[in-house]
Amino acid sequence: MIDFKGLFRPGILATRPYSPGKPICEVRRELGLGSVVKLASNENPEGPLPEVLEAIARASRDLNRYPDSSAFRLLEALAAHLGVRPDEIILGNGSNEVIDILIRALVSPGENVVFSEHSFIVYALTTKVHFECGRAVPLTAGDRHDLPAMAAAVDESTKLVIVCNPNNPTGTYNTRDEFLGFLRAVPRRVVVAVDEAYYEYVTAPDYPQTLTMRDEYPNLVALRTFSKIHSLAGLRIGYGVGHADLVTELHKTREPFNVNSLSQAAALACLEHWDIVPKRALRNEQERERVARGLAALGFSVTPSQANFLLVRCAGNAGQLTTALLHKGVIVRPMHAFGLGEGALRISIGLPEENDRCLAALKEILT
Ligand SMILES: Cc1ncc(COP(=O)(O)O)c(C=O)c1O
C-alpha cells in the first residue's frame, strides 16, 4: 500500500478544496425543484451577447487546431482598448490563473504574499498550497481593505501584495487617494497586484484608475476578467496588465495553450461590443440598490457594494437561512468559508424577476 499522503507537501494536505456555489442542475436534481435561481457565484445573469455566441460558433469549426498561443489578435485588440502595449498583457484561463502564475513565479520558500482577510478565497488557497506563503491582514470595521495595515505587513520577504478592489465578498472598495497612499508606502521591489474582477461594475467617481498609475508605479499589475460583466465565466478568460519586463517573465510559467481558441474569439467579440458594458453596469447598479433596500426592509444589515453582489448579515444563522432558501429554489452563498461569521451571506444580483423571487422567499422564511 502506498502512503500517498506522505508524497505531498504539508501545505497541500492542510488545504481544504475550493467549494464553489452549487450548480443549478445539482440543486434541481437533489431537491426535485422545477425552477432554480442561482445568486451564488457573482455571475452575470444577462448572459453573453448573440454576437459573442456567433463568434464562438465560428471559432468552433477550427477546434481540431491548437489555439494561437500568443493570442496575437486578441492581445492587439485588448491593448488598443486599454491604451497599453500587447507585451504588457498576460492572458489567463480566468484571471484566477494569472493570480496563480504571479504567486508561483514570484515566491520562493520562506517568502510571503500579503492580502486581506475576508477577500477572494483563492488567495488563501493558492498561497497555502504554494509554501504556505500567505499573510492575511484583517479588514477595517467597515469591511474594507485596511491598506495602511497591509503596507505595514510588508517585510523584506514579501514578494507580492494582492489588493481586491472592489473586494469579494464584501463589495467594498478603496478610493484613489487611499490606494495612492498605499502605493507610496510599499517598496518598489514588491509587486502590487490589484484584482479588479468587478472593475466594469464600479460607478464610484473616486475609484482608482490603476492603469494610469503604472508609469509612476511599475510594480503595479491590474487583473481583470471576461467572466463577470462580459458573461464568459464558463469559458475562462482573464488577464493581467503590468510592466513588459515583468510580463515577459510571467509568460514563461504559463502553459503554452492556457487560453483556448473559443475564449479568444469570444473575448475579441466582447471588445467589439463594448458599448453594452456601461448599460449592464447601470442595470446592475439599479437592481443592486433595489435589492439592498428590500433586504434592509427585511431587517438585514447590508454592506454598501460597488460590485454585482451584496454582503448581508442577519441576526440568526446564515447557513440555515441558505438551506431554507435552497428549498425554495434560490441558491445564495453562506460566508463562513470566508471567515465572516455565522450570520453573513453573499447574494449575487440577478435579473429583476430572480431578485424578486429571492426577496419573496426570504420574506416567507422570516415570517
Ligand atoms: C475578486 C475575484 N477575482 C478573481 C475572480 C476569478 O475570476 P475568473 O473567472 O477570471 O478566474 C473572481 C471570481 O469570482 C473574483 O471574485
The ligand as an SDF file (V2000), in Angstrom:
LIG
                    3D

 16 16  0  0  0  0  0  0  0  0999 V2000
  -12.1790   39.0120   -6.7920 C   0  0  0  0  0  0  0  0  0  0  0  0
  -12.1460   37.9500   -7.8200 C   0  0  0  0  0  0  0  0  0  0  0  0
  -11.0510   37.7570   -8.5230 N   0  0  0  0  0  0  0  0  0  0  0  0
  -10.9720   36.8180   -9.4680 C   0  0  0  0  0  0  0  0  0  0  0  0
  -12.0580   36.0020   -9.7260 C   0  0  0  0  0  0  0  0  0  0  0  0
  -11.9070   34.9280  -10.7390 C   0  0  0  0  0  0  0  0  0  0  0  0
  -12.2730   35.3550  -11.9620 O   0  0  0  0  0  0  0  0  0  0  0  0
  -12.0130   34.4670  -13.2480 P   0  0  0  0  0  0  0  0  0  0  0  0
  -13.3040   33.8510  -13.5940 O   0  0  0  0  0  0  0  0  0  0  0  0
  -11.4980   35.4400  -14.2590 O   0  0  0  0  0  0  0  0  0  0  0  0
  -10.9760   33.4390  -12.9040 O   0  0  0  0  0  0  0  0  0  0  0  0
  -13.2410   36.1550   -9.0270 C   0  0  0  0  0  0  0  0  0  0  0  0
  -14.3820   35.2840   -9.2940 C   0  0  0  0  0  0  0  0  0  0  0  0
  -15.3530   35.2220   -8.6150 O   0  0  0  0  0  0  0  0  0  0  0  0
  -13.2940   37.1510   -8.0380 C   0  0  0  0  0  0  0  0  0  0  0  0
  -14.3820   37.3420   -7.2940 O   0  0  0  0  0  0  0  0  0  0  0  0
  1  2  1  0
  2  3  1  0
  2 15  2  0
  3  4  2  0
  4  5  1  0
  5  6  1  0
  5 12  2  0
  6  7  1  0
  7  8  1  0
  8  9  2  0
  8 10  1  0
  8 11  1  0
 12 13  1  0
 12 15  1  0
 13 14  2  0
 15 16  1  0
M  END
$$$$
